[in-house]
Amino acid sequence: MITANLKDEVQRAIESEWPGFEQNHPRLAAIIDQNLLAEQAAASIVDDPECQQALQDSSATGLPLEAAPEAIARFVRTHIHTLAA
């Protein structure tokens, strides 16, 4: 299940990566809806083994989702850059 916290964390990662993506791919960036991208990335993240492990570790230790931002940021970075491939 995708939580609001996961969507928020994915959105923050996209916002962090977006300026560089927009600079390198202005035409593509102009037609991509960041909200839809965040929804799709959050849905896909549950299938990524590294992110899944980070989310499980975060849950097991009782830490908030914010304890796994590096894995989420890496996933989002890769996800965004595959759009231009």
C-alpha positions as MATLAB code, in Angstrom:
seq = 'MITANLKDEVQRAIESEWPGFEQNHPRLAAIIDQNLLAEQAAASIVDDPECQQALQDSSATGLPLEAAPEAIARFVRTHIHTLAA';
ca = [
       0.000    0.000    0.000;
       1.243    3.451   -0.885;
       1.057    5.863    2.016;
       0.726    9.616    1.850;
       4.159    9.835    3.482;
       5.710    7.824    0.651;
       4.059   10.044   -1.934;
       5.314   13.126   -0.093;
       8.855   11.753    0.069;
       8.768   10.881   -3.637;
       7.458   14.375   -4.433;
      10.330   15.947   -2.466;
      12.839   13.808   -4.350;
      11.317   14.808   -7.689;
      11.412   18.478   -6.739;
      15.079   18.086   -5.855;
      15.943   16.404   -9.173;
      13.669   18.453  -11.411;
      15.833   21.563  -12.013;
      18.671   19.470  -13.451;
      16.288   17.366  -15.523;
      14.531   20.481  -16.780;
      17.839   22.080  -17.743;
      18.990   18.989  -19.648;
      15.609   18.147  -21.209;
      13.510   21.338  -21.376;
      11.000   20.115  -23.974;
      10.366   16.859  -22.180;
      10.128   18.592  -18.808;
       7.560   20.997  -20.241;
       5.117   18.197  -21.042;
       5.551   16.002  -17.966;
       3.095   16.494  -15.136;
       5.173   16.251  -11.944;
       2.166   15.145   -9.891;
       1.469   12.234  -12.218;
       5.164   11.398  -12.254;
       5.166   11.318   -8.449;
       2.105    9.055   -8.391;
       3.665    6.671  -10.904;
       7.047    6.651   -9.148;
       5.422    5.983   -5.769;
       3.491    3.087   -7.279;
       6.664    1.691   -8.874;
       8.802    2.104   -5.784;
       7.108   -0.790   -4.049;
       8.652   -3.110   -6.658;
      12.200   -1.795   -6.207;
      14.154   -4.186   -3.937;
      16.430   -1.512   -2.443;
      13.553    0.817   -1.635;
      11.434   -2.022   -0.343;
      14.213   -3.039    2.037;
      14.715    0.545    3.208;
      10.980    0.913    3.834;
      10.862   -2.379    5.719;
      13.891   -1.420    7.815;
      12.296    1.930    8.594;
       9.064    0.251    9.633;
      10.799   -2.458   11.685;
      12.776    0.063   13.704;
       9.777    2.296   14.242;
      11.469    5.158   12.435;
       9.465    7.447   10.202;
       9.654    7.099    6.439;
      12.101    9.963    6.374;
      14.730    7.502    7.597;
      14.857    6.039    4.056;
      15.227    9.152    1.864;
      18.485    8.102    0.226;
      16.969    4.965   -1.293;
      13.893    6.876   -2.399;
      16.003    9.688   -3.878;
      18.167    7.186   -5.801;
      15.076    5.457   -7.152;
      13.497    8.755   -8.210;
      16.744    9.989   -9.789;
      17.004    6.827  -11.876;
      13.297    6.891  -12.674;
      13.403   10.490  -13.922;
      16.493    9.961  -16.045;
      15.015    6.890  -17.730;
      12.294    9.167  -19.095;
      14.856   10.803  -21.351;
      16.434    7.542  -22.484;
];
